[in-house]
Amino acid sequence: MANTECNIDFKKTYFMGYSTPTGFVTHLKDDIESGEFTTYIIKGGPGTGKSSLMKKIASEISELDEPEIYYCSSDPNSLDAVLFDNLKVIIADGTAPHVIEPAYPGAREVLVDLGECWNLELLSSNKDGIIDSTNRNQKYHALAKKYLSAIISVNENIMSVGDSALDSSKLDAYLERLCARLLPKKKTFEGEGKIKFRQMASFTPEGVKTFTNLFEHLNVYKIEDDCFAVTDKLLKQLAQYAKNNGYDVLISKNVFLSGSVYQHMIIPEIETAFVSGNSCDSLSGTKINSMRFYDKDILRDKHKRLMFDEGIVKELTDEMISALKTAKEIHDELESYYIKAMDFEQVNLTCERLIERIRTNAEN
């Protein structure tokens, strides 16, 4: 599946998370549970204005603090969350599949119920259609998860070949030279940096998407690696070295492998990014040829198997995207029921109250 890019107005744009065969994963919960933020958890059905509310808040408050924008992987035109790091405020969609419940209601988290803005009688009159659309949507998401499980299994086979062929000593020597050049120890050392997880890429109904705008104006290294093993080890060791030397690091995980495999990395302070080249074809940058760190004889012996597995992954990915596209079409049907039942003037008033509250808290 060819990679496509998201067109957005904000600079810091990520996916809130990604689906796995066992459920939805989001690292935004790390920030929510850190205790550093006030989190506004929005509840409400599809089409009730959650995304529009967050877009308006992001736009209005951006003059006070540049927001991090989190999009929905099931609908990359819809927002799932907004984070203001300096103001220590998060606004997040707390409905399925990324259910968020308050741990300390009113103290650290604030519930925003858009269900108060809908016409219950109208929704009740469309009960059968809502239930049918919901069940069909869930059916296709379940099908997509089955394809994803198969994709991960095959990709793990590919990565196991890469692991078996990896020349670790050669890669370690390269990493030592690279780190010495890019990440010198700071003259004034203020302690270790932080590793933060931000999902820069995911699969969507529109295909596999990467927020390549994040890499604009950065010094980009593209790792050409069909077997994943070099990319994962290189990024993990680079991240740890950077952290030890006091640099903050942003990591994006590979959604087509287990949750521990790295795919992209940004080191903001040195304006440098390392990306998986086969997912960012349109980007220019310094290429890192992973083949120099593999035993070519081992890969040659496994060539037919690797080609077969790669073909299977492509076919499974196409089928998964098709299932997600159908699920999105059904979700649009579901939204239509709620849109007709919403009092959007009341939603706008709720939004204005939130904006005023955030502004007031920022001033105090």
C-alpha positions as CSV (number, residue, x, y, z in Angstrom):
1,M,0.0,0.0,0.0
2,A,1.5,3.3,-1.1
3,N,2.1,5.9,1.6
4,T,0.2,9.1,1.5
5,E,0.5,12.3,3.5
6,C,-1.9,14.3,5.7
7,N,-2.5,18.0,4.9
8,I,-2.9,19.9,8.1
9,D,-2.5,23.5,9.4
10,F,-0.9,22.8,12.7
11,K,2.8,21.9,13.1
12,K,2.7,19.3,15.8
13,T,0.4,16.7,14.5
14,Y,0.1,13.0,15.6
15,F,-2.3,10.2,15.8
16,M,-3.8,9.7,19.2
17,G,-2.9,6.0,18.9
18,Y,-3.5,2.9,16.9
19,S,-5.5,-0.3,17.0
20,T,-3.9,-3.6,17.8
21,P,-5.4,-7.1,17.7
22,T,-6.1,-6.8,21.5
23,G,-7.3,-3.3,21.7
24,F,-6.5,0.4,21.2
25,V,-3.1,1.8,22.3
26,T,-2.5,5.4,23.1
27,H,0.5,7.0,24.9
28,L,-1.6,10.1,25.6
29,K,-2.6,8.3,28.8
30,D,1.0,8.6,30.0
31,D,0.5,12.4,30.0
32,I,-3.0,12.2,31.5
33,E,-1.8,9.9,34.3
34,S,1.3,11.9,35.0
35,G,-0.7,14.3,37.2
36,E,0.8,17.3,35.4
37,F,-2.2,18.1,33.3
38,T,-5.8,19.2,33.7
39,T,-7.7,16.9,31.3
40,Y,-11.1,17.7,29.9
41,I,-12.7,14.4,28.9
42,I,-15.4,14.8,26.2
43,K,-18.2,12.2,26.1
44,G,-20.8,12.0,23.4
45,G,-21.9,9.9,20.4
46,P,-20.5,10.1,16.8
47,G,-21.3,13.3,15.0
48,T,-22.0,15.3,18.3
49,G,-19.3,17.9,17.6
50,K,-16.4,16.6,19.7
51,S,-13.8,17.1,16.9
52,S,-15.1,20.5,15.9
53,L,-15.1,21.6,19.6
54,M,-11.4,20.6,19.9
55,K,-10.4,22.3,16.6
56,K,-12.0,25.5,17.8
57,I,-10.2,25.4,21.2
58,A,-6.9,24.5,19.5
59,S,-7.3,27.6,17.2
60,E,-8.4,30.0,19.9
61,I,-5.8,29.0,22.5
62,S,-2.9,28.6,20.1
63,E,-2.0,32.3,20.7
64,L,-1.2,31.3,24.3
65,D,0.5,27.9,23.7
66,E,1.3,26.0,20.5
67,P,-1.0,22.9,20.6
68,E,-0.1,19.3,19.9
69,I,-3.0,18.0,17.7
70,Y,-4.0,14.3,17.8
71,Y,-6.0,12.9,14.9
72,C,-8.1,9.8,14.7
73,S,-6.6,6.9,12.8
74,S,-10.1,5.7,11.9
75,D,-10.9,9.1,10.4
76,P,-7.7,11.2,9.9
77,N,-9.8,14.3,9.3
78,S,-11.2,14.2,12.8
79,L,-9.5,15.2,16.0
80,D,-9.2,12.9,19.0
81,A,-7.3,15.2,21.4
82,V,-5.4,18.5,21.8
83,L,-2.5,18.9,24.3
84,F,-1.1,22.3,25.5
85,D,2.2,21.5,27.1
86,N,3.0,24.9,28.6
87,L,-0.6,25.4,29.9
88,K,-0.7,21.8,31.1
89,V,-4.1,21.2,29.5
90,I,-5.4,18.2,27.6
91,I,-8.8,18.0,25.8
92,A,-9.5,14.4,24.7
93,D,-12.3,12.3,23.2
94,G,-13.0,9.8,26.0
95,T,-15.4,7.5,24.0
96,A,-14.7,4.1,22.4
97,P,-12.3,2.8,21.2
98,H,-10.1,5.2,23.3
99,V,-12.2,5.2,26.5
100,I,-10.9,7.6,29.1
101,E,-12.4,7.7,32.6
102,P,-11.6,10.2,35.3
103,A,-9.4,9.0,38.1
104,Y,-9.8,12.1,40.1
105,P,-13.1,13.7,38.9
106,G,-13.2,17.5,39.2
107,A,-9.7,17.6,40.7
108,R,-7.6,16.5,37.8
109,E,-10.1,15.6,35.2
110,V,-13.2,17.4,34.1
111,L,-16.1,15.6,32.2
112,V,-17.7,17.4,29.3
113,D,-20.9,15.6,28.4
114,L,-22.2,16.5,24.9
115,G,-25.0,14.1,25.5
116,E,-26.7,17.0,27.2
117,C,-27.0,18.7,23.8
118,W,-28.9,16.0,21.9
119,N,-32.6,15.3,21.4
120,L,-33.2,11.9,23.1
121,E,-36.7,11.5,21.6
122,L,-35.3,11.8,18.1
123,L,-32.4,9.4,18.8
124,S,-34.9,6.9,20.3
125,S,-37.1,7.0,17.2
126,N,-34.0,6.0,15.2
127,K,-33.0,3.3,17.6
128,D,-33.0,0.4,15.1
129,G,-30.9,2.3,12.6
130,I,-28.4,3.3,15.3
131,I,-28.0,-0.2,16.6
132,D,-27.7,-1.7,13.2
133,S,-25.1,0.8,12.1
134,T,-23.1,0.4,15.3
135,N,-23.1,-3.4,15.0
136,R,-22.0,-3.3,11.3
137,N,-19.3,-0.8,12.1
138,Q,-17.9,-3.0,14.9
139,K,-18.0,-6.1,12.6
140,Y,-15.7,-4.4,10.0
141,H,-13.4,-3.1,12.7
142,A,-13.2,-6.7,14.1
143,L,-12.4,-7.9,10.5
144,A,-9.6,-5.3,10.2
145,K,-8.1,-6.5,13.5
146,K,-8.0,-10.0,12.1
147,Y,-6.1,-8.9,9.1
148,L,-3.8,-6.8,11.3
149,S,-3.0,-9.8,13.5
150,A,-2.0,-11.7,10.4
151,I,0.2,-8.8,9.1
152,I,2.0,-8.6,12.5
153,S,2.6,-12.3,12.5
154,V,4.1,-12.3,9.0
155,N,6.2,-9.2,9.7
156,E,7.6,-10.8,12.8
157,N,8.7,-13.7,10.6
158,I,10.5,-11.1,8.4
159,M,12.1,-9.4,11.4
160,S,13.3,-12.8,12.8
161,V,15.2,-13.2,9.5
162,G,16.6,-9.8,10.0
163,D,17.6,-10.5,13.5
164,S,19.4,-13.7,12.5
165,A,21.4,-11.8,9.8
166,L,22.2,-8.8,11.9
167,D,25.9,-7.9,12.2
168,S,25.6,-6.2,15.6
169,S,29.3,-5.4,16.0
170,K,29.3,-3.5,12.7
171,L,26.1,-1.6,13.6
172,D,27.4,-0.8,17.1
173,A,30.6,0.7,15.6
174,Y,28.5,2.8,13.2
175,L,26.3,4.0,16.0
176,E,29.3,5.0,18.2
177,R,30.6,7.2,15.4
178,L,27.1,8.6,14.6
179,C,26.4,9.5,18.3
180,A,29.8,11.1,18.8
181,R,29.1,13.3,15.8
182,L,25.4,14.2,16.4
183,L,25.0,14.0,20.2
184,P,28.0,15.5,22.0
185,K,27.9,15.8,25.7
186,K,26.5,19.2,26.8
187,K,28.9,21.6,28.5
188,T,26.3,22.1,31.2
189,F,24.6,18.8,32.0
190,E,21.2,19.2,33.6
191,G,20.3,15.6,33.9
192,E,18.9,13.0,31.5
193,G,16.5,13.8,28.7
194,K,13.1,12.3,28.3
195,I,11.8,9.8,25.8
196,K,8.2,10.6,24.8
197,F,6.1,8.5,22.5
198,R,4.2,10.3,19.8
199,Q,2.5,8.3,17.0
200,M,3.6,9.8,13.7
201,A,2.2,7.1,11.5
202,S,-0.7,4.7,11.4
203,F,-3.1,2.9,9.1
204,T,-6.3,4.6,8.2
205,P,-9.3,4.1,5.8
206,E,-7.3,6.2,3.4
207,G,-4.2,4.1,3.5
208,V,-1.0,4.1,5.6
209,K,-0.4,7.7,6.6
210,T,2.7,9.5,8.0
211,F,2.6,13.1,9.2
212,T,5.7,14.0,7.2
213,N,5.1,17.7,8.1
214,L,6.8,16.9,11.4
215,F,10.1,16.3,9.5
216,E,10.1,19.6,7.5
217,H,13.1,21.8,8.2
218,L,14.8,18.9,10.0
219,N,18.0,17.1,9.1
220,V,16.5,13.7,8.0
221,Y,18.2,10.3,8.0
222,K,16.2,7.7,6.0
223,I,16.8,4.1,7.0
224,E,16.2,1.8,4.1
225,D,15.3,-1.5,5.8
226,D,12.9,-4.1,4.6
227,C,13.7,-6.5,7.5
228,F,13.1,-4.0,10.4
229,A,15.9,-5.3,12.7
230,V,18.5,-2.6,11.9
231,T,15.9,0.2,12.2
232,D,14.7,-1.0,15.6
233,K,18.1,-1.5,17.1
234,L,19.5,1.7,15.6
235,L,16.7,3.9,16.9
236,K,16.6,2.3,20.3
237,Q,20.3,2.7,20.9
238,L,20.3,6.3,19.5
239,A,17.3,7.2,21.7
240,Q,19.0,5.8,24.8
241,Y,22.3,7.5,24.0
242,A,20.5,10.8,23.4
243,K,18.5,10.5,26.7
244,N,21.7,9.7,28.7
245,N,23.3,12.9,27.2
246,G,20.4,15.1,28.2
247,Y,18.5,15.3,24.9
248,D,14.7,14.8,24.7
249,V,13.5,12.3,22.1
250,L,10.2,11.7,20.3
251,I,9.5,8.1,19.3
252,S,6.9,6.6,17.0
253,K,6.3,2.9,17.1
254,N,5.7,0.6,14.1
255,V,2.0,-0.3,14.1
256,F,2.6,-3.3,11.8
257,L,4.8,-5.1,14.4
258,S,4.6,-5.6,18.1
259,G,4.3,-2.5,20.3
260,S,7.9,-2.5,21.2
261,V,9.4,-1.9,17.7
262,Y,10.5,1.7,16.8
263,Q,9.8,3.2,13.4
264,H,10.5,7.0,13.5
265,M,12.5,9.3,15.9
266,I,12.9,13.0,16.3
267,I,15.5,14.8,18.4
268,P,14.1,18.3,18.5
269,E,17.2,20.1,20.1
270,I,19.5,19.1,17.2
271,E,16.7,19.4,14.6
272,T,17.3,15.8,13.4
273,A,14.9,13.0,12.5
274,F,15.5,9.3,11.7
275,V,12.7,7.8,9.7
276,S,11.9,4.4,8.2
277,G,12.5,5.2,4.5
278,N,10.0,2.7,3.1
279,S,7.2,4.7,4.9
280,C,8.4,8.1,3.9
281,D,9.2,7.8,0.2
282,S,8.5,11.5,-0.6
283,L,11.1,12.7,2.0
284,S,14.6,13.7,0.9
285,G,17.5,13.1,3.3
286,T,20.7,11.2,4.1
287,K,20.2,7.5,3.3
288,I,21.3,4.8,5.7
289,N,21.6,1.6,3.8
290,S,20.7,-1.2,6.2
291,M,22.2,-3.9,4.0
292,R,25.7,-3.0,5.2
293,F,24.7,-4.2,8.6
294,Y,23.2,-7.6,7.5
295,D,24.9,-10.8,6.5
296,K,24.1,-10.9,2.8
297,D,24.6,-14.7,2.6
298,I,21.8,-15.3,5.2
299,L,19.4,-12.9,3.4
300,R,20.2,-14.4,0.1
301,D,19.3,-17.9,1.4
302,K,16.0,-16.5,2.7
303,H,15.3,-14.4,-0.3
304,K,12.3,-16.4,-1.6
305,R,10.7,-16.6,1.8
306,L,11.2,-12.8,2.3
307,M,9.7,-12.0,-1.1
308,F,6.7,-14.3,-0.4
309,D,6.1,-12.8,3.0
310,E,6.3,-9.2,1.7
311,G,3.7,-10.0,-1.0
312,I,1.4,-11.5,1.7
313,V,1.8,-8.4,3.8
314,K,0.8,-6.2,0.9
315,E,-2.3,-8.2,0.1
316,L,-3.3,-8.3,3.8
317,T,-2.8,-4.6,4.2
318,D,-5.0,-3.9,1.2
319,E,-7.7,-6.0,2.6
320,M,-7.4,-4.4,6.1
321,I,-7.6,-0.9,4.6
322,S,-10.7,-2.0,2.6
323,A,-12.4,-3.2,5.8
324,L,-11.5,0.1,7.6
325,K,-12.9,2.1,4.6
326,T,-16.2,0.2,4.9
327,A,-16.3,0.7,8.6
328,K,-15.7,4.5,8.0
329,E,-18.6,4.6,5.5
330,I,-20.9,2.9,8.1
331,H,-19.7,5.3,10.8
332,D,-20.7,8.2,8.6
333,E,-24.2,6.7,8.5
334,L,-24.2,6.5,12.3
335,E,-23.1,10.1,12.6
336,S,-26.0,11.2,10.5
337,Y,-28.5,10.1,13.1
338,Y,-26.7,12.1,15.9
339,I,-26.1,15.2,13.7
340,K,-29.9,15.5,13.2
341,A,-30.5,15.2,16.9
342,M,-27.9,17.7,18.1
343,D,-28.4,21.3,19.4
344,F,-25.1,22.7,18.0
345,E,-25.8,26.1,19.5
346,Q,-25.6,24.5,22.9
347,V,-22.4,22.7,21.8
348,N,-20.9,26.1,20.8
349,L,-21.8,27.5,24.2
350,T,-20.1,24.6,25.9
351,C,-17.1,25.2,23.8
352,E,-17.0,28.9,24.6
353,R,-17.2,28.1,28.3
354,L,-14.3,25.7,28.0
355,I,-12.2,28.3,26.2
356,E,-13.0,31.0,28.8
357,R,-12.1,28.5,31.6
358,I,-8.7,27.6,30.0
359,R,-7.9,31.3,29.5
360,T,-8.8,32.2,33.0
361,N,-6.7,29.4,34.5
362,A,-3.8,30.5,32.3
363,E,-3.9,34.0,33.7
364,N,-4.0,32.8,37.4
